[in-house]
Amino acid sequence: MSTTAEDLRTIALEEFATAGYAATSLHRIAELAGLSKSSVLYHYESKDALLAAAVQPAITALGTILDELESKPRTRATRNRFIEEFVDFLLDHTPEVNLFINQGPSLVDVPVVDVANAAVVRLAEYFFTTTTTTEDWMRFGVALGGAAYMLASQRTMGFEPTPREETRTVLIGILGELLAPVKTKG
């Protein structure tokens, strides 16, 4: 069986999310993939390049969600659609979310982390500028950040994950309830 660049991204992402970016070496990724370090370097010139390739799909997905959110009128239907898309994003990209939540502060000199952090700031700025009160803005932060942290900590703390569809249904319901009172500008 040959290991492809996609396989390496998957292996690296899991190792970065569980062992930590700083603690993961290209040698370790090669070992997990059953390859030599030079084979990994054939596909990715560095650990930073492998991290960027591993997390870029999540950054792109979040950017797409934000583009859609910013382009739509501020209605309850738009908010509900955003909640569904955000929950799907969290479920589709849990290792990346885990990596950014738990290791982001220690990865400040890694360029792809700066891009991810900029997307998070963009999300926060959107709700800051579109909500009418500090309470409503903080409600979004607590709801969205809490959902992300809960899923990330499930992995870190070794909890048995709830089945995806049940998790999705429950999170959408909880976020909808938490954000229902929020009034938006415009």
N, C-alpha and C positions, 0 to 999 in steps of 0.2 A: 504494500500500500504506500503510495507516495503522499507526502504531506505538502499541501499547497499553502500559498500565502494566506488564504482564508482560514485554514486550519491553524496556522501559526497565530493569526489575530485572535481566534477563539481561545486557544490555549493561553496566550499571553494575557488576555483580558481577565480570564478566571484567576490566573496567578497574581496579576497586579491587584485585583480586587480582594483576594484572600490573604496573600502573604505580604502585600504592600509593594508599591512601585520601587521604593528604595531597596527593599530586601530581595527583589527579583532580578536575577541576572539573565543575560542572554544565554549563558551556559545552562541555567536551570530550564529555561523555555525549550532549548534544544533537547535537553534530556527528556523532558515531558513529551516532546514531539517525536522522540526516537531519532533525532538527527544530530549532526555535529553543529557546533557554533558557527562554523563557516557556511553551513547550509542556511542557517537562519539569516546570516549577514548577506547571503545571496539575494534574499527577498527584501530585507530591511537593513538599511545602512547603519542603524543604531537602535538602541533601546527607545530613545525618544521618538524615532520614526515609527517603530512598532506600536508604541503607545498611541501616537497620533492616528495611525491606521485603525487601531482597535476602537478608539472612542469617537472618531469622526462621524460615523453613522448616527450616533446618538445626538451629537451637536447639530448635525444637519436636520434631524427629525425635530428637535426642539425649535430650531430656527423656522422650520415650515409651520409648526403650530403657532409660533408667535406672529409670523407673517399673516396667517389666516385670521388670528384674533384681532390684530391691528387693522385689518382691512374690512372688518364686519361692523355693522351697527351694534351699539351696546344694548343688547336686549337679553332677556332671560333665556331665550333659545340659544343665543350666541354663547352665553355663560355656560349653559348646560352642555353644549357641544364642546366647548373648551375643556370642561371638567372630564368628559369622556375621553377626549384626545390626550389630556394630560395623564390620566390614569393608565391609558394604553401605553403611553410613552414610558411611564414608570415601570410597567410590567414588561415591556419589550426591552428595556435597557437597564434593568436592575443592577447588573455588575458595574456599569458605568456610573450610575447614580451613587452606588456604594463607594466607588473609587473617589468621586468628587466630594461627597459629603465627608467621608472619613479621612481622606488624604489630601484634599484640596489645599489646605493651609500650608502643608509641607512641600507642595509642588509648585510654588509660586514662580520658579524660574523655568518651568517647562511651558513652552509656547502654546501647546494645545490646551493646557489648563487655563491659560489666559483667555483663550477663545471661549471655552466653556463658561468661565466665570462671567465673561461679557454677556453671554446669553442669559445667564441667571439675573444679572443686573438689569438687562433689558426687560425681563419679565417683571421684576420688582418695580421698575420705573413705570411700566405700563399701568400696573395697579395703583401705584402712588398717584399718578396723574389722572386716573379715571375714576377713582373713588372719591366720595364726598367728605369722609371723616377719617381721622387717624385710626379710629376703631375699625372701620371697614378695611382700610389698607392692612392693618395688622391681622385682621381676620383672614385675609387672603394669605398672608405670609405664614401664619400658624397652620392654616388648613393645608396649603400646598407643601410647605416645608415639613410639616408633621407627617403627611402621607409618604413623602420621599424618604424621610428618616426612618419611619416605621418599616418600610420595605427593605431599606439598606441594613437596618439593625437585625432584621430577621436572619439575614445571611451571616452577619458578623457574630451574632450570639448563638447561632446554631439552632434556632427554632425550626421546627418542622413547618415548611411553608403550607399555607392554606391553598387548596386548588385554585388555579388561575381565575376561572369564571366566578367562583364564589368571592374571591378577593376583589375582582373587578366590580361586581355588583355591590358589595359592601362599601368599597371606597367611593364609588360614584354616589351612593346614597348618603354617606356621611359628609362628603364634600358639598353635596347639594344642600344638605341641611345647614351646615356651617356657613355657607355663603348665601343662603336664601335672603337674609335680611339686608345684604349689601346693596346700597344704592350707588349708581354710577353717574358721573357727569356726562352730559351730552345726550 
